[in-house]
Amino acid sequence: MNTFERIYTSAIAAVEPSALIQSRLTLDNSLLSVYDPVNRDTRQFDLGKFRQIHVIGIGKGAGDLAGTIRSVI
């Protein structure tokens, strides 16, 4: 694999939606942390305070992304 192919492959992997979701969501017990790279901060939500959680998405990748979120939480 030449240099261009390595750069291209790395760039595509870096923006793969499921990997992005997994790198920004973490769950520790019932505390969900969501990292916001734009504002460079993390918001936290105590999922124990909620009876139900609904994931809503629109578009071709919504199902796969919802599945990724579900696997985290």
N, C-alpha and C positions, 0 to 999 in steps of 0.2 A: 504494500500500500504506500503510495507516494504522499508527500507532505500535504498537498491539496486535499486528497481523499481523507487523510486523518483529520484535518481542520474541518472539513465539511461534515464528516461523521460525528465529530465532537459537538459541532454547533447544532446539528439536528437533535442529538441526544439531550443537549442542554435545554431545549425548549419543548421536549416531549411532554404533553399535558399531564399525564399520570405522574411522571417523575416530579414535575413542578408542584403538583398538589401534595405529594408525599413529602417533599422537602420543606413545605411551608406549614403543614399541619402536624401537630404532635398531641398525643393524649397521654396524660399521666393520671392514673386513677380516673376521676371524673372531670379533670381540668383539661379542657381543649385549648391549646395555644395556636394562634394563627399569626404567622409572620407576614408583615406588609413590607415588601422590599422598597416600595415607592417612598413611604414615610419612615422607613427603617425603624419600625417599632413592632411590638407583638401585643395582640389583644388576647385576653383570656376569658373563657366562658366556663362556668361550672355547670356541666351537663347534668349534674345531679339535681339541679333546680328545675329541670324540664321533664315533663311527663312523656312528651313525644318530640322528635326532631324530624323535620321534613327537609329534604334536599330538592331544590327546584332548579331546573336548567332548561335551556332552549338551544337547539342546534344539533348538528350531526354528531358531535362528540359528547353530548350531554349524558347519555346513558353510561358510557365508559367512565366519564369523570365522576358521575354519581356513585358508580361502583367503587372507584378509588377512594372517594370520601367515606363511603360505607365501610371499607376495609380498615380505614384509620380509626373511625369512631365505633 
